[in-house]
Amino acid sequence: MSTFGITPIDAKIDWDALTRYAIEVKDRSHVPGGAPRTGAAGLVDDGRVVLGCFVEHPTSALSLCAESGVVSALHGTGGGKLVALVVVDESGQPTMPCENCTYRLSEHGAPEVLSPG
């Protein structure tokens, strides 16, 4: 298991590390119905890394996406603004958040939340 730490905020964003964190947390997704696992890792303006994974519910509208988990972790660990985010799909490849999550993330990020690529 990784040890999640603090990244100096003036340091270059380590996209590889954020991707590894997202892959690790993806594997913790709760998917009793077999939905695809996803994970997300966000870098906060104070250097914290916050994580989220997919939590499936039989009624898909009540499932919790990985990106929502990041927002919850952001506020549950002290607040702040997201400055970088990586979301990975079931194969561990970076992917873009859906439209709803993009909107949700914009409410909790710096003027622009960066993503790899």
C-alpha positions in Angstrom: 0.0 0.0 0.0 1.2 3.5 -0.8 1.9 6.1 1.8 0.1 9.3 0.8 2.0 12.4 1.7 2.3 16.1 1.2 3.7 17.5 -2.0 5.2 21.0 -1.8 2.7 23.2 -3.7 5.4 25.0 -5.7 6.7 21.6 -6.9 6.0 20.5 -10.5 2.8 18.3 -10.5 3.8 14.7 -10.4 1.2 13.2 -12.8 2.8 9.7 -12.6 2.3 9.7 -8.8 -1.3 11.0 -9.0 -2.0 8.3 -11.6 -0.5 5.6 -9.3 -2.6 6.9 -6.4 -5.8 6.8 -8.6 -5.0 3.3 -9.8 -4.5 2.1 -6.2 -7.7 3.6 -5.0 -9.6 2.3 -8.1 -8.9 -1.2 -6.8 -10.9 -0.3 -3.6 -14.1 0.5 -5.5 -17.2 -1.2 -4.2 -18.9 -2.8 -7.2 -21.1 -5.7 -6.1 -23.0 -5.6 -9.4 -19.9 -5.6 -11.5 -19.8 -2.0 -12.7 -16.5 -0.7 -13.9 -14.0 0.4 -11.2 -12.7 3.9 -11.3 -10.4 5.9 -9.1 -9.4 9.5 -8.8 -6.6 11.4 -7.1 -6.5 15.1 -6.6 -3.8 17.5 -5.5 -4.9 20.2 -3.1 -3.5 23.8 -3.0 -1.7 23.0 0.3 0.0 19.9 -1.1 -2.4 17.2 0.2 -3.4 14.4 -2.1 -7.1 13.3 -1.7 -8.6 10.2 -3.2 -11.9 8.8 -4.3 -13.2 5.5 -5.7 -16.5 4.4 -7.4 -19.1 3.1 -5.0 -21.9 1.2 -6.8 -25.5 1.2 -5.8 -28.2 -1.0 -7.4 -29.9 2.2 -8.5 -27.2 3.6 -10.7 -28.3 7.2 -10.1 -27.4 6.7 -6.4 -23.9 5.4 -7.1 -21.0 7.6 -6.0 -18.4 8.4 -8.7 -14.7 8.6 -7.8 -14.7 12.3 -8.5 -17.4 12.9 -5.9 -15.2 10.9 -3.5 -12.4 13.3 -4.1 -14.6 16.3 -3.3 -15.8 14.6 -0.1 -12.2 13.8 0.9 -11.2 17.4 0.1 -13.6 18.8 2.6 -13.3 15.9 5.1 -9.6 16.6 5.4 -9.6 20.3 5.8 -11.0 22.0 2.6 -8.9 23.9 0.1 -8.9 24.0 -3.6 -8.0 21.2 -6.1 -5.2 22.2 -8.4 -4.7 18.9 -10.3 -6.8 15.7 -10.8 -6.3 12.3 -12.4 -9.3 10.0 -13.0 -8.6 6.4 -14.2 -10.9 3.9 -15.8 -11.1 0.2 -15.0 -7.9 -0.5 -17.1 -6.0 2.1 -15.1 -5.8 4.5 -18.0 -6.4 8.2 -17.4 -9.8 9.4 -18.5 -11.7 12.7 -18.4 -14.5 13.2 -15.8 -18.1 13.2 -17.0 -19.9 16.4 -17.6 -21.6 16.4 -14.2 -18.3 15.7 -12.4 -16.5 18.4 -14.4 -19.1 20.9 -13.1 -18.8 19.6 -9.6 -15.0 19.7 -9.6 -15.0 23.3 -11.0 -16.8 24.3 -7.8 -14.0 23.0 -5.7 -10.9 23.8 -7.8 -8.7 26.6 -8.6 -9.8 28.6 -11.7 -8.8 25.6 -13.8 -8.3 22.1 -12.5 -5.5 20.6 -14.5 -5.5 17.0 -15.8 -2.8 15.1 -17.6 -2.5 15.3 -21.4 
